[in-house]
Amino acid sequence: MSSTSRHLRDHAGALRRAADRLTLLRLRLSNTIGDVSGSEDPTARRIGEETHERWSTREYAELGRIVTGMRSSAAQLEEIATATERSAGRRLGGYAGAGFL
């Protein structure tokens, strides 16, 4: 594997890991906001409900778009790395273990 394709694949992996972390953060924030919205304290509940309204209509969706973009970029980098390897004759495609059949 050339250093260029290795760097592309490394970057794609970093994007996927970052998307995974952002997805987990998004879930944790959603759970926390939901917990506050269900609070017995009326002031906390009101703040939680207001936060939930904004979170649901804006931030949650925007973070979802960012995660989708990161995953899409990672897939594109993988495709470019594969094309680079094929053009250099380093990768023939197909099943990776086919040579061992």
Biopython code that builds the backbone (N, CA, C, O; Angstrom):
import numpy as np
from Bio.PDB.StructureBuilder import StructureBuilder

atoms = [
    (1, "MET", "N", (0.857, -1.162, 0.000)),
    (1, "MET", "CA", (0.000, 0.000, 0.000)),
    (1, "MET", "C", (0.910, 1.232, 0.000)),
    (1, "MET", "O", (1.850, 1.321, 0.790)),
    (2, "SER", "N", (0.618, 2.175, -0.891)),
    (2, "SER", "CA", (1.423, 3.389, -0.972)),
    (2, "SER", "C", (1.157, 4.267, 0.241)),
    (2, "SER", "O", (0.146, 4.128, 0.930)),
    (3, "SER", "N", (2.097, 5.178, 0.480)),
    (3, "SER", "CA", (1.916, 6.057, 1.637)),
    (3, "SER", "C", (0.705, 6.969, 1.446)),
    (3, "SER", "O", (0.035, 7.326, 2.415)),
    (4, "THR", "N", (0.423, 7.349, 0.185)),
    (4, "THR", "CA", (-0.742, 8.199, -0.072)),
    (4, "THR", "C", (-2.031, 7.467, 0.291)),
    (4, "THR", "O", (-2.881, 8.010, 0.997)),
    (5, "SER", "N", (-2.171, 6.240, -0.192)),
    (5, "SER", "CA", (-3.400, 5.502, 0.113)),
    (5, "SER", "C", (-3.482, 5.178, 1.601)),
    (5, "SER", "O", (-4.573, 5.161, 2.172)),
    (6, "ARG", "N", (-2.346, 4.923, 2.229)),
    (6, "ARG", "CA", (-2.348, 4.657, 3.669)),
    (6, "ARG", "C", (-2.824, 5.902, 4.426)),
    (6, "ARG", "O", (-3.625, 5.797, 5.354)),
    (7, "HIS", "N", (-2.329, 7.078, 4.027)),
    (7, "HIS", "CA", (-2.759, 8.320, 4.684)),
    (7, "HIS", "C", (-4.248, 8.568, 4.461)),
    (7, "HIS", "O", (-4.951, 9.009, 5.370)),
    (8, "LEU", "N", (-4.726, 8.284, 3.250)),
    (8, "LEU", "CA", (-6.155, 8.459, 2.966)),
    (8, "LEU", "C", (-6.988, 7.530, 3.849)),
    (8, "LEU", "O", (-7.995, 7.942, 4.425)),
    (9, "ARG", "N", (-6.559, 6.281, 3.945)),
    (9, "ARG", "CA", (-7.292, 5.321, 4.780)),
    (9, "ARG", "C", (-7.214, 5.686, 6.265)),
    (9, "ARG", "O", (-8.190, 5.536, 7.000)),
    (10, "ASP", "N", (-6.043, 6.166, 6.699)),
    (10, "ASP", "CA", (-5.920, 6.609, 8.093)),
    (10, "ASP", "C", (-6.863, 7.776, 8.378)),
    (10, "ASP", "O", (-7.520, 7.816, 9.418)),
    (11, "HIS", "N", (-6.920, 8.716, 7.449)),
    (11, "HIS", "CA", (-7.807, 9.860, 7.623)),
    (11, "HIS", "C", (-9.276, 9.422, 7.610)),
    (11, "HIS", "O", (-10.085, 9.922, 8.391)),
    (12, "ALA", "N", (-9.609, 8.499, 6.729)),
    (12, "ALA", "CA", (-10.979, 7.971, 6.689)),
    (12, "ALA", "C", (-11.333, 7.309, 8.019)),
    (12, "ALA", "O", (-12.439, 7.484, 8.531)),
    (13, "GLY", "N", (-10.402, 6.557, 8.568)),
    (13, "GLY", "CA", (-10.632, 5.921, 9.863)),
    (13, "GLY", "C", (-10.827, 6.944, 10.972)),
    (13, "GLY", "O", (-11.679, 6.777, 11.844)),
    (14, "ALA", "N", (-10.028, 8.002, 10.929)),
    (14, "ALA", "CA", (-10.170, 9.069, 11.926)),
    (14, "ALA", "C", (-11.537, 9.742, 11.810)),
    (14, "ALA", "O", (-12.161, 10.064, 12.821)),
    (15, "LEU", "N", (-11.998, 9.953, 10.584)),
    (15, "LEU", "CA", (-13.327, 10.542, 10.388)),
    (15, "LEU", "C", (-14.423, 9.639, 10.926)),
    (15, "LEU", "O", (-15.365, 10.113, 11.560)),
    (16, "ARG", "N", (-14.306, 8.339, 10.676)),
    (16, "ARG", "CA", (-15.309, 7.399, 11.185)),
    (16, "ARG", "C", (-15.318, 7.375, 12.717)),
    (16, "ARG", "O", (-16.386, 7.363, 13.330)),
    (17, "ARG", "N", (-14.138, 7.368, 13.331)),
    (17, "ARG", "CA", (-14.079, 7.372, 14.799)),
    (17, "ARG", "C", (-14.656, 8.662, 15.365)),
    (17, "ARG", "O", (-15.365, 8.637, 16.371)),
    (18, "ALA", "N", (-14.358, 9.790, 14.725)),
    (18, "ALA", "CA", (-14.907, 11.072, 15.182)),
    (18, "ALA", "C", (-16.432, 11.080, 15.036)),
    (18, "ALA", "O", (-17.135, 11.589, 15.909)),
    (19, "ALA", "N", (-16.939, 10.523, 13.944)),
    (19, "ALA", "CA", (-18.391, 10.443, 13.746)),
    (19, "ALA", "C", (-19.024, 9.566, 14.828)),
    (19, "ALA", "O", (-20.105, 9.877, 15.328)),
    (20, "ASP", "N", (-18.356, 8.482, 15.184)),
    (20, "ASP", "CA", (-18.864, 7.613, 16.252)),
    (20, "ASP", "C", (-18.913, 8.364, 17.583)),
    (20, "ASP", "O", (-19.896, 8.269, 18.318)),
    (21, "ARG", "N", (-17.850, 9.110, 17.889)),
    (21, "ARG", "CA", (-17.807, 9.870, 19.142)),
    (21, "ARG", "C", (-18.892, 10.944, 19.170)),
    (21, "ARG", "O", (-19.550, 11.150, 20.190)),
    (22, "LEU", "N", (-19.067, 11.617, 18.047)),
    (22, "LEU", "CA", (-20.083, 12.669, 17.976)),
    (22, "LEU", "C", (-21.481, 12.073, 18.120)),
    (22, "LEU", "O", (-22.354, 12.676, 18.744)),
    (23, "THR", "N", (-21.692, 10.900, 17.549)),
    (23, "THR", "CA", (-22.975, 10.215, 17.685)),
    (23, "THR", "C", (-23.246, 9.873, 19.148)),
    (23, "THR", "O", (-24.362, 10.054, 19.634)),
    (24, "LEU", "N", (-22.228, 9.380, 19.846)),
    (24, "LEU", "CA", (-22.400, 9.062, 21.270)),
    (24, "LEU", "C", (-22.664, 10.324, 22.097)),
    (24, "LEU", "O", (-23.508, 10.317, 22.994)),
    (25, "LEU", "N", (-21.952, 11.387, 21.796)),
    (25, "LEU", "CA", (-22.173, 12.650, 22.504)),
    (25, "LEU", "C", (-23.591, 13.151, 22.270)),
    (25, "LEU", "O", (-24.257, 13.613, 23.197)),
    (26, "ARG", "N", (-24.046, 13.056, 21.033)),
    (26, "ARG", "CA", (-25.408, 13.479, 20.677)),
    (26, "ARG", "C", (-26.440, 12.673, 21.481)),
    (26, "ARG", "O", (-27.413, 13.232, 21.987)),
    (27, "LEU", "N", (-26.224, 11.390, 21.589)),
    (27, "LEU", "CA", (-27.130, 10.530, 22.356)),
    (27, "LEU", "C", (-27.108, 10.883, 23.843)),
    (27, "LEU", "O", (-28.156, 10.966, 24.484)),
    (28, "ARG", "N", (-25.914, 11.088, 24.380)),
    (28, "ARG", "CA", (-25.813, 11.429, 25.800)),
    (28, "ARG", "C", (-26.488, 12.763, 26.101)),
    (28, "ARG", "O", (-27.183, 12.901, 27.108)),
    (29, "LEU", "N", (-26.282, 13.739, 25.228)),
    (29, "LEU", "CA", (-26.941, 15.036, 25.417)),
    (29, "LEU", "C", (-28.454, 14.890, 25.352)),
    (29, "LEU", "O", (-29.174, 15.481, 26.156)),
    (30, "SER", "N", (-28.933, 14.108, 24.401)),
    (30, "SER", "CA", (-30.376, 13.880, 24.286)),
    (30, "SER", "C", (-30.938, 13.263, 25.559)),
    (30, "SER", "O", (-31.986, 13.679, 26.053)),
    (31, "ASN", "N", (-30.233, 12.268, 26.082)),
    (31, "ASN", "CA", (-30.687, 11.612, 27.315)),
    (31, "ASN", "C", (-30.685, 12.578, 28.494)),
    (31, "ASN", "O", (-31.609, 12.574, 29.307)),
    (32, "THR", "N", (-29.652, 13.399, 28.584)),
    (32, "THR", "CA", (-29.557, 14.358, 29.685)),
    (32, "THR", "C", (-30.666, 15.404, 29.594)),
    (32, "THR", "O", (-31.299, 15.739, 30.595)),
    (33, "ILE", "N", (-30.892, 15.913, 28.393)),
    (33, "ILE", "CA", (-31.962, 16.896, 28.204)),
    (33, "ILE", "C", (-33.313, 16.274, 28.545)),
    (33, "ILE", "O", (-34.161, 16.919, 29.163)),
    (34, "GLY", "N", (-33.511, 15.021, 28.141)),
    (34, "GLY", "CA", (-34.754, 14.315, 28.475)),
    (34, "GLY", "C", (-34.922, 14.145, 29.973)),
    (34, "GLY", "O", (-36.025, 14.287, 30.501)),
    (35, "ASP", "N", (-33.821, 13.839, 30.662)),
    (35, "ASP", "CA", (-33.883, 13.694, 32.118)),
    (35, "ASP", "C", (-34.273, 15.006, 32.789)),
    (35, "ASP", "O", (-35.094, 15.023, 33.705)),
    (36, "VAL", "N", (-33.678, 16.106, 32.327)),
    (36, "VAL", "CA", (-33.985, 17.409, 32.916)),
    (36, "VAL", "C", (-35.434, 17.785, 32.611)),
    (36, "VAL", "O", (-36.117, 18.367, 33.453)),
    (37, "SER", "N", (-35.898, 17.455, 31.416)),
    (37, "SER", "CA", (-37.287, 17.763, 31.039)),
    (37, "SER", "C", (-38.296, 17.024, 31.921)),
    (37, "SER", "O", (-39.428, 17.475, 32.096)),
    (38, "GLY", "N", (-37.880, 15.909, 32.461)),
    (38, "GLY", "CA", (-38.771, 15.130, 33.323)),
    (38, "GLY", "C", (-38.534, 15.365, 34.802)),
    (38, "GLY", "O", (-39.015, 14.600, 35.638)),
    (39, "SER", "N", (-37.809, 16.402, 35.130)),
    (39, "SER", "CA", (-37.474, 16.704, 36.516)),
    (39, "SER", "C", (-38.724, 17.039, 37.339)),
    (39, "SER", "O", (-39.711, 17.560, 36.821)),
    (40, "GLU", "N", (-38.650, 16.728, 38.619)),
    (40, "GLU", "CA", (-39.745, 17.074, 39.524)),
    (40, "GLU", "C", (-39.720, 18.559, 39.868)),
    (40, "GLU", "O", (-40.753, 19.140, 40.204)),
    (41, "ASP", "N", (-38.546, 19.171, 39.784)),
    (41, "ASP", "CA", (-38.416, 20.604, 40.069)),
    (41, "ASP", "C", (-39.000, 21.391, 38.897)),
    (41, "ASP", "O", (-38.518, 21.260, 37.772)),
    (42, "PRO", "N", (-40.017, 22.197, 39.136)),
    (42, "PRO", "CA", (-40.677, 22.922, 38.047)),
    (42, "PRO", "C", (-39.736, 23.832, 37.246)),
    (42, "PRO", "O", (-39.865, 23.935, 36.026)),
    (43, "THR", "N", (-38.807, 24.480, 37.918)),
    (43, "THR", "CA", (-37.873, 25.368, 37.221)),
    (43, "THR", "C", (-36.954, 24.556, 36.304)),
    (43, "THR", "O", (-36.754, 24.912, 35.143)),
    (44, "ALA", "N", (-36.407, 23.480, 36.828)),
    (44, "ALA", "CA", (-35.538, 22.624, 36.021)),
    (44, "ALA", "C", (-36.321, 22.015, 34.855)),
    (44, "ALA", "O", (-35.817, 21.934, 33.735)),
    (45, "ARG", "N", (-37.549, 21.592, 35.126)),
    (45, "ARG", "CA", (-38.383, 20.995, 34.075)),
    (45, "ARG", "C", (-38.656, 22.003, 32.958)),
    (45, "ARG", "O", (-38.585, 21.661, 31.778)),
    (46, "ARG", "N", (-38.969, 23.254, 33.335)),
    (46, "ARG", "CA", (-39.229, 24.296, 32.339)),
    (46, "ARG", "C", (-37.984, 24.542, 31.487)),
    (46, "ARG", "O", (-38.068, 24.632, 30.262)),
    (47, "ILE", "N", (-36.836, 24.650, 32.145)),
    (47, "ILE", "CA", (-35.579, 24.846, 31.409)),
    (47, "ILE", "C", (-35.320, 23.647, 30.494)),
    (47, "ILE", "O", (-34.917, 23.815, 29.343)),
    (48, "GLY", "N", (-35.551, 22.452, 31.006)),
    (48, "GLY", "CA", (-35.355, 21.242, 30.203)),
    (48, "GLY", "C", (-36.278, 21.200, 28.999)),
    (48, "GLY", "O", (-35.863, 20.809, 27.908)),
    (49, "GLU", "N", (-37.522, 21.599, 29.190)),
    (49, "GLU", "CA", (-38.482, 21.597, 28.081)),
    (49, "GLU", "C", (-38.101, 22.626, 27.022)),
    (49, "GLU", "O", (-38.201, 22.356, 25.826)),
    (50, "GLU", "N", (-37.663, 23.811, 27.464)),
    (50, "GLU", "CA", (-37.223, 24.839, 26.507)),
    (50, "GLU", "C", (-35.981, 24.371, 25.740)),
    (50, "GLU", "O", (-35.869, 24.550, 24.527)),
    (51, "THR", "N", (-35.064, 23.773, 26.482)),
    (51, "THR", "CA", (-33.845, 23.256, 25.852)),
    (51, "THR", "C", (-34.190, 22.135, 24.881)),
    (51, "THR", "O", (-33.629, 22.063, 23.787)),
    (52, "HIS", "N", (-35.106, 21.267, 25.274)),
    (52, "HIS", "CA", (-35.509, 20.151, 24.418)),
    (52, "HIS", "C", (-36.113, 20.657, 23.114)),
    (52, "HIS", "O", (-35.835, 20.114, 22.044)),
    (53, "GLU", "N", (-36.929, 21.686, 23.201)),
    (53, "GLU", "CA", (-37.552, 22.250, 21.994)),
    (53, "GLU", "C", (-36.493, 22.720, 21.006)),
    (53, "GLU", "O", (-36.542, 22.387, 19.822)),
    (54, "ARG", "N", (-35.550, 23.488, 21.499)),
    (54, "ARG", "CA", (-34.486, 23.996, 20.622)),
    (54, "ARG", "C", (-33.610, 22.846, 20.130)),
    (54, "ARG", "O", (-33.276, 22.783, 18.947)),
    (55, "TRP", "N", (-33.238, 21.942, 21.029)),
    (55, "TRP", "CA", (-32.377, 20.805, 20.700)),
    (55, "TRP", "C", (-33.009, 19.955, 19.597)),
    (55, "TRP", "O", (-32.339, 19.557, 18.644)),
    (56, "SER", "N", (-34.285, 19.687, 19.739)),
    (56, "SER", "CA", (-34.980, 18.818, 18.779)),
    (56, "SER", "C", (-35.096, 19.447, 17.398)),
    (56, "SER", "O", (-35.001, 18.757, 16.383)),
    (57, "THR", "N", (-35.300, 20.742, 17.366)),
    (57, "THR", "CA", (-35.529, 21.390, 16.074)),
    (57, "THR", "C", (-34.256, 21.887, 15.404)),
    (57, "THR", "O", (-34.243, 22.093, 14.190)),
    (58, "ARG", "N", (-33.196, 22.082, 16.159)),
    (58, "ARG", "CA", (-31.977, 22.653, 15.562)),
    (58, "ARG", "C", (-30.746, 21.786, 15.736)),
    (58, "ARG", "O", (-30.286, 21.146, 14.791)),
    (59, "GLU", "N", (-30.222, 21.769, 16.937)),
    (59, "GLU", "CA", (-28.913, 21.167, 17.167)),
    (59, "GLU", "C", (-28.867, 19.672, 16.866)),
    (59, "GLU", "O", (-27.913, 19.190, 16.254)),
    (60, "TYR", "N", (-29.885, 18.942, 17.289)),
    (60, "TYR", "CA", (-29.897, 17.493, 17.069)),
    (60, "TYR", "C", (-29.803, 17.180, 15.577)),
    (60, "TYR", "O", (-29.017, 16.330, 15.156)),
    (61, "ALA", "N", (-30.607, 17.873, 14.793)),
    (61, "ALA", "CA", (-30.593, 17.649, 13.344)),
    (61, "ALA", "C", (-29.269, 18.081, 12.730)),
    (61, "ALA", "O", (-28.746, 17.397, 11.851)),
    (62, "GLU", "N", (-28.725, 19.197, 13.176)),
    (62, "GLU", "CA", (-27.460, 19.680, 12.624)),
    (62, "GLU", "C", (-26.314, 18.716, 12.940)),
    (62, "GLU", "O", (-25.482, 18.442, 12.075)),
    (63, "LEU", "N", (-26.266, 18.211, 14.146)),
    (63, "LEU", "CA", (-25.241, 17.224, 14.481)),
    (63, "LEU", "C", (-25.408, 15.963, 13.644)),
    (63, "LEU", "O", (-24.417, 15.345, 13.255)),
    (64, "GLY", "N", (-26.630, 15.581, 13.366)),
    (64, "GLY", "CA", (-26.878, 14.429, 12.492)),
    (64, "GLY", "C", (-26.339, 14.671, 11.090)),
    (64, "GLY", "O", (-25.752, 13.773, 10.486)),
    (65, "ARG", "N", (-26.532, 15.873, 10.572)),
    (65, "ARG", "CA", (-25.993, 16.209, 9.246)),
    (65, "ARG", "C", (-24.465, 16.179, 9.243)),
    (65, "ARG", "O", (-23.847, 15.721, 8.281)),
    (66, "ILE", "N", (-23.866, 16.669, 10.320)),
    (66, "ILE", "CA", (-22.406, 16.662, 10.413)),
    (66, "ILE", "C", (-21.882, 15.231, 10.429)),
    (66, "ILE", "O", (-20.922, 14.911, 9.728)),
    (67, "VAL", "N", (-22.506, 14.373, 11.223)),
    (67, "VAL", "CA", (-22.092, 12.964, 11.298)),
    (67, "VAL", "C", (-22.231, 12.296, 9.933)),
    (67, "VAL", "O", (-21.336, 11.567, 9.502)),
    (68, "THR", "N", (-23.338, 12.540, 9.261)),
    (68, "THR", "CA", (-23.551, 11.962, 7.932)),
    (68, "THR", "C", (-22.471, 12.442, 6.961)),
    (68, "THR", "O", (-21.949, 11.657, 6.170)),
    (69, "GLY", "N", (-22.143, 13.721, 7.023)),
    (69, "GLY", "CA", (-21.092, 14.264, 6.163)),
    (69, "GLY", "C", (-19.739, 13.645, 6.443)),
    (69, "GLY", "O", (-18.977, 13.367, 5.517)),
    (70, "MET", "N", (-19.434, 13.428, 7.714)),
    (70, "MET", "CA", (-18.156, 12.808, 8.075)),
    (70, "MET", "C", (-18.082, 11.375, 7.548)),
    (70, "MET", "O", (-17.054, 10.952, 7.019)),
    (71, "ARG", "N", (-19.167, 10.643, 7.697)),
    (71, "ARG", "CA", (-19.176, 9.252, 7.200)),
    (71, "ARG", "C", (-19.088, 9.209, 5.669)),
    (71, "ARG", "O", (-18.425, 8.340, 5.102)),
    (72, "SER", "N", (-19.752, 10.138, 5.022)),
    (72, "SER", "CA", (-19.694, 10.219, 3.568)),
    (72, "SER", "C", (-18.281, 10.558, 3.100)),
    (72, "SER", "O", (-17.787, 9.979, 2.132)),
    (73, "SER", "N", (-17.640, 11.488, 3.782)),
    (73, "SER", "CA", (-16.263, 11.854, 3.443)),
    (73, "SER", "C", (-15.321, 10.677, 3.643)),
    (73, "SER", "O", (-14.417, 10.455, 2.838)),
    (74, "ALA", "N", (-15.532, 9.924, 4.713)),
    (74, "ALA", "CA", (-14.698, 8.740, 4.960)),
    (74, "ALA", "C", (-14.857, 7.726, 3.833)),
    (74, "ALA", "O", (-13.873, 7.143, 3.376)),
    (75, "ALA", "N", (-16.079, 7.515, 3.391)),
    (75, "ALA", "CA", (-16.318, 6.571, 2.287)),
    (75, "ALA", "C", (-15.658, 7.059, 0.996)),
    (75, "ALA", "O", (-15.098, 6.263, 0.242)),
    (76, "GLN", "N", (-15.724, 8.353, 0.747)),
    (76, "GLN", "CA", (-15.082, 8.904, -0.451)),
    (76, "GLN", "C", (-13.569, 8.738, -0.392)),
    (76, "GLN", "O", (-12.941, 8.407, -1.398)),
    (77, "LEU", "N", (-12.983, 8.965, 0.778)),
    (77, "LEU", "CA", (-11.537, 8.779, 0.921)),
    (77, "LEU", "C", (-11.144, 7.327, 0.678)),
    (77, "LEU", "O", (-10.125, 7.052, 0.045)),
    (78, "GLU", "N", (-11.948, 6.406, 1.178)),
    (78, "GLU", "CA", (-11.681, 4.982, 0.932)),
    (78, "GLU", "C", (-11.728, 4.665, -0.561)),
    (78, "GLU", "O", (-10.888, 3.923, -1.071)),
    (79, "GLU", "N", (-12.711, 5.230, -1.256)),
    (79, "GLU", "CA", (-12.823, 5.016, -2.697)),
    (79, "GLU", "C", (-11.617, 5.585, -3.433)),
    (79, "GLU", "O", (-11.097, 4.955, -4.355)),
    (80, "ILE", "N", (-11.173, 6.761, -3.035)),
    (80, "ILE", "CA", (-10.007, 7.381, -3.671)),
    (80, "ILE", "C", (-8.761, 6.547, -3.401)),
    (80, "ILE", "O", (-7.940, 6.358, -4.299)),
    (81, "ALA", "N", (-8.607, 6.048, -2.182)),
    (81, "ALA", "CA", (-7.459, 5.201, -1.848)),
    (81, "ALA", "C", (-7.459, 3.934, -2.697)),
    (81, "ALA", "O", (-6.416, 3.518, -3.201)),
    (82, "THR", "N", (-8.624, 3.327, -2.853)),
    (82, "THR", "CA", (-8.732, 2.114, -3.677)),
    (82, "THR", "C", (-8.398, 2.422, -5.132)),
    (82, "THR", "O", (-7.665, 1.670, -5.774)),
    (83, "ALA", "N", (-8.929, 3.523, -5.656)),
    (83, "ALA", "CA", (-8.643, 3.907, -7.044)),
    (83, "ALA", "C", (-7.162, 4.179, -7.234)),
    (83, "ALA", "O", (-6.593, 3.815, -8.263)),
    (84, "THR", "N", (-6.528, 4.818, -6.251)),
    (84, "THR", "CA", (-5.089, 5.101, -6.321)),
    (84, "THR", "C", (-4.295, 3.805, -6.352)),
    (84, "THR", "O", (-3.353, 3.665, -7.132)),
    (85, "GLU", "N", (-4.674, 2.870, -5.513)),
    (85, "GLU", "CA", (-3.982, 1.578, -5.484)),
    (85, "GLU", "C", (-4.174, 0.817, -6.794)),
    (85, "GLU", "O", (-3.236, 0.201, -7.299)),
    (86, "ARG", "N", (-5.372, 0.859, -7.336)),
    (86, "ARG", "CA", (-5.630, 0.151, -8.594)),
    (86, "ARG", "C", (-4.863, 0.779, -9.753)),
    (86, "ARG", "O", (-4.329, 0.068, -10.604)),
    (87, "SER", "N", (-4.805, 2.113, -9.787)),
    (87, "SER", "CA", (-4.099, 2.777, -10.888)),
    (87, "SER", "C", (-2.599, 2.527, -10.817)),
    (87, "SER", "O", (-1.909, 2.569, -11.835)),
    (88, "ALA", "N", (-2.096, 2.266, -9.612)),
    (88, "ALA", "CA", (-0.674, 1.974, -9.450)),
    (88, "ALA", "C", (-0.397, 0.484, -9.595)),
    (88, "ALA", "O", (0.753, 0.054, -9.496)),
    (89, "GLY", "N", (-1.444, -0.310, -9.830)),
    (89, "GLY", "CA", (-1.276, -1.754, -9.987)),
    (89, "GLY", "C", (-1.027, -2.478, -8.686)),
    (89, "GLY", "O", (-0.590, -3.629, -8.694)),
    (90, "ARG", "N", (-1.293, -1.838, -7.580)),
    (90, "ARG", "CA", (-1.058, -2.454, -6.272)),
    (90, "ARG", "C", (-2.283, -3.203, -5.757)),
    (90, "ARG", "O", (-2.185, -4.000, -4.824)),
    (91, "ARG", "N", (-3.419, -2.948, -6.360)),
    (91, "ARG", "CA", (-4.640, -3.596, -5.905)),
    (91, "ARG", "C", (-5.440, -3.991, -7.132)),
    (91, "ARG", "O", (-5.707, -3.167, -8.006)),
    (92, "LEU", "N", (-5.819, -5.251, -7.189)),
    (92, "LEU", "CA", (-6.557, -5.734, -8.340)),
    (92, "LEU", "C", (-8.052, -5.780, -8.081)),
    (92, "LEU", "O", (-8.832, -5.991, -9.009)),
    (93, "GLY", "N", (-8.457, -5.589, -6.858)),
    (93, "GLY", "CA", (-9.881, -5.601, -6.534)),
    (93, "GLY", "C", (-10.367, -6.990, -6.215)),
    (93, "GLY", "O", (-9.600, -7.953, -6.209)),
    (94, "GLY", "N", (-11.646, -7.079, -5.952)),
    (94, "GLY", "CA", (-12.244, -8.373, -5.649)),
    (94, "GLY", "C", (-11.990, -8.806, -4.220)),
    (94, "GLY", "O", (-11.584, -8.012, -3.371)),
    (95, "TYR", "N", (-12.233, -10.064, -3.979)),
    (95, "TYR", "CA", (-12.084, -10.631, -2.650)),
    (95, "TYR", "C", (-10.610, -10.642, -2.244)),
    (95, "TYR", "O", (-9.762, -11.157, -2.972)),
    (96, "ALA", "N", (-10.318, -10.075, -1.086)),
    (96, "ALA", "CA", (-8.935, -9.918, -0.650)),
    (96, "ALA", "C", (-8.226, -11.257, -0.483)),
    (96, "ALA", "O", (-7.014, -11.336, -0.681)),
    (97, "GLY", "N", (-8.953, -12.302, -0.125)),
    (97, "GLY", "CA", (-8.321, -13.593, 0.116)),
    (97, "GLY", "C", (-8.371, -14.528, -1.089)),
    (97, "GLY", "O", (-8.041, -15.707, -0.959)),
    (98, "ALA", "N", (-8.773, -14.033, -2.249)),
    (98, "ALA", "CA", (-8.957, -14.891, -3.420)),
    (98, "ALA", "C", (-7.678, -15.596, -3.833)),
    (98, "ALA", "O", (-7.726, -16.701, -4.372)),
    (99, "GLY", "N", (-6.555, -14.981, -3.592)),
    (99, "GLY", "CA", (-5.274, -15.611, -3.960)),
    (99, "GLY", "C", (-4.969, -16.854, -3.163)),
    (99, "GLY", "O", (-4.087, -17.633, -3.525)),
    (100, "PHE", "N", (-5.694, -17.043, -2.080)),
    (100, "PHE", "CA", (-5.438, -18.188, -1.216)),
    (100, "PHE", "C", (-6.416, -19.329, -1.425)),
    (100, "PHE", "O", (-6.368, -20.323, -0.701)),
    (101, "LEU", "N", (-7.309, -19.203, -2.409)),
    (101, "LEU", "CA", (-8.296, -20.261, -2.658)),
    (101, "LEU", "C", (-7.665, -21.435, -3.355)),
    (101, "LEU", "O", (-8.345, -22.419, -3.644)),
]
sb = StructureBuilder()
sb.init_structure("model")
sb.init_model(0)
sb.init_chain("A")
sb.init_seg("    ")
for serial, (resi, resn, name, xyz) in enumerate(atoms, 1):
    if name == "N":
        sb.init_residue(resn, " ", resi, " ")
    sb.init_atom(name, np.array(xyz, "f"), 0.0, 1.0, " ", f" {name:<3s}", serial, name[0])
structure = sb.get_structure()
